[in-house]
Amino acid sequence: MTGLLAGLPTSVPGVTVNRLCATGLEAVNQAARAIALGDASIALAGGVESMATIPLGESAELIADKHKISREKQDEFALHSYQKAAAARAAGLFDSEIAPVSIPQRRGAPVVVVAAD
């Protein structure tokens, strides 16, 4: 459905991955596997996670309580992780992994989005 909403024609094959966690990662893995096996020469993959409807959020809270991991420590870890990712992106470490994407417009030339955007 996302492909159709993005303006891809119905002739482009697509698949929906419905896992409660790591859906985006699974989609990227499937795309990489298809390219590696020669089933595809190019693939577009991504995902959106919603933890609100699954019990994993409760499980995470139980584990944090069991191991005495405070919310502040969790937030500190998340912030540090984000800062490392932002620094790596700013240093260009992901540039070879990010391909330009051409987005067709209803009128005019397509908009090309690249790593710097």
Secondary structure by P-SEA (a helix, b strand, c coil): cccccccccccccccccccccaaaaaaaaaaaaaaaacccccccccccccccccaaaaaaaaaaaaacccaaaaaaaaaaaaaaaaaaaaaccccccbbbbbbbcccccbbbbcccc
